Amino acid sequence: MEKYEMQELVGYGGCGKVYRAWDKEKKQMVAIKIAHLTVDDGIPDTALREISLLQSLSDSIYVVRLLNVDYSEANGKRHLCLVLENMDIDLKKYIDSRTRMSNVPIIPPSDVKTSVSNRDLKPENILMDISRGILKIADFGLGRTITTPEDYSPEVVTLWYRALRCFLIFPIQPEWTCGLLDAFLKMLQYNPTNRISAAMALEHPYFDNLDKSEY
């Protein structure tokens, strides 16, 4: 790891901390995700999964590129280091900065032809290349390759971004799907003046059997 000059901490990934660093050999900025290795457990499953999936998605310009995998040992501690391409900012920080949202680029739908599911897609895991106007998906530590239809655990996604159906005790009826989608789109409006209230959302027929006396 002597070839890298560590800069600031920029975030946390599924298997460790992420730092911005200067590659002294290639004269470029990179991001380094550092996973701590233990004697008993060895390399974390999340790190192995992320390396494998990033390699399989290396041809996509909408996925953060894995540049190298390195190993470091210092002060009796061992680390696996994933060297990734450096990105400007994640989508959450971009939104929080109150930059004009009209300038946010989008990922073309044509790119959604992969058999890989990230399973933890959230603003913090969507990174921006501002100069090229591209969003890239990062952090595949919880990702899976979807080969055959099967039930996948709903517990892996960050709680705040978990699908609503994972919390509900009664199933979604097919005839309600379009109405629910319309309601959710109104709830997800960035401008609060265009966003419906919780009380208005509860008027949807999907919640007719819900005891609303407590809300």
Sequence and secondary structure as in RCSB ss.txt:
>XXXX:A:sequence
MEKYEMQELVGYGGCGKVYRAWDKEKKQMVAIKIAHLTVDDGIPDTALREISLLQSLSDSIYVVRLLNVDYSEAN
GKRHLCLVLENMDIDLKKYIDSRTRMSNVPIIPPSDVKTSVSNRDLKPENILMDISRGILKIADFGLGRTITTPE
DYSPEVVTLWYRALRCFLIFPIQPEWTCGLLDAFLKMLQYNPTNRISAAMALEHPYFDNLDKSEY
>XXXX:A:secstr
 TTEEEEEEEEEETTEEEEEEEETTTTEEEEEEEEEEBTTTBS HHHHHHHHHHHHTTT TTB  EEEEEEEEET
TEEEEEEEEE  SEEHHHHHHTT  GGG     GGG   SEE S   GGGEEEETTTTEEEE   TT EE  S  
   TTSS GGGS GGGT SS   GGGHHHHHHHHHHHT SSGGGS  HHHHTTSGGGTTS GGG 
